Amino acid sequence: MLLRESVQPLPSERHTSSLSAQQMQISEFLARAKIATDTDRVTAILYHFLRNGQNSSTRAEILQAYSSARIKQPTNLSDVLARCIRRGHVIEAPERKDEQKAWQITLTGERYVDEKLSGS
């Protein structure tokens, strides 16, 4: 009977390298990507949201991600978003979300985070 039951790996046996952004909590995703700046962090947060089926995000959702990850929030999120836009990593979403402005990651931003994750 014991041999017929499937053996499930212990949590310590899981390899984080095989986990996708969709399976990770925001805090472990940001830690894995080794992101140090707020500009990169916002881009990575939007990447994480996209991988979890959320095409655009509001200011409140981005700040909530900071809070969930226990990372100090930027003093001026508008400035950080403007820098992300100048880099071509983020754009303002064409539609409003919950009657608020929303942002989404660009293909360039996705590639940038993919490079960060791969260690390039």
N, C-alpha and C positions, 0 to 999 in steps of 0.2 A: 504494500500500500504506500509506503514512504517513497518508493522509487517511481510510482506513477504520478505523484504530485509534482507539479512544476516548482522548480526552485527559483525564488525571487531574490535578486541581488540585494544585499544590505545597502542602506543609504550611503555608507562609507565606501562602497564599491562602485558607486556611480562615477562616471568620468564626466567632469564638467565640460570638457572639450567637445563632447558629443551632444551636449544640450544646445538646443536652439534658443534664440532670443524669445521665442514664444513660450518656452518651458521655464524660463528663469524669472525670478523676481527682479524688479528694477535695480535693487541694490547690488545683487550679485552680477547682473549684466554690466553695470557701470564699472564694477571692480574688475571684471574680466577684460573689459576693453581698455583698461589702464588709461582712463581719461582724466586729465588734470585741469583743463580750463573750462570755464562756464560755457564758452562758445561751442566747444566740442561736446560738452555734457548735454546741452540743449539739443544738439543735432542727434546725439545718441538716444536721448529720451524719445524724440519723435520717431526715430528708427524703431525703437522698442515698441512704441505704440502702434506703428504701422504693422509690424510683425504679429501683433496681437489683434489685428483687424480694425484698428482705429485709424482712419485715413487722415484725420485732422485733429488738432488739439487746441484747447483754449489756454489762456494764460493761467487760469486756476488749475487746470489739469497738469500743466508743466510744473507749477509750484508744488502741487500735491506729490508729484513724482520725487522732487527734491526732498520733501518731508518724509516720504515713505522710505527713501534710501538713507535718511539721516545725514543728509549733506546740507551744509549751510547754503541758503538761498542767495542768489545774486542780489546785490543792492539795487540794481537797475535792470530788470528783465527786459525792458523795452530796448535798451542799448545792446544787450546780448543778442536779442532777436535781430536787431538791425545789422549787427556784425555777421550773423549767420546768413542773412539775406545777401549782404555784400559778397560773401564768399560763394554764393550760389548753392548753399546747402539747404536752405529753407525758403519757402515762399508763403505769402498770405493765401490761405485757402479761398477759393472762389465763392464759397457759401459760408454764411455765418453759422455758428453752432451755439445753440441755446441763447440766441440773440447776442452773441459775443463774437468778436473777431477770433479767427482760428488760423493756425499755421499748419503746414505740412512739409514733410521732407521731400527734397528733389531727388532725382536719380543720381545726381552728382553727390549729394549728401549721403545717400545709401552706399555708394561706392567708397566714399571716404570712411564711413564707419566700418564697412567690410574690411578695408585695408588696416584699420586700427585693430580689428579683431584678429586678423591673420598675422599681426606683428610686423607688417611691412613698414 
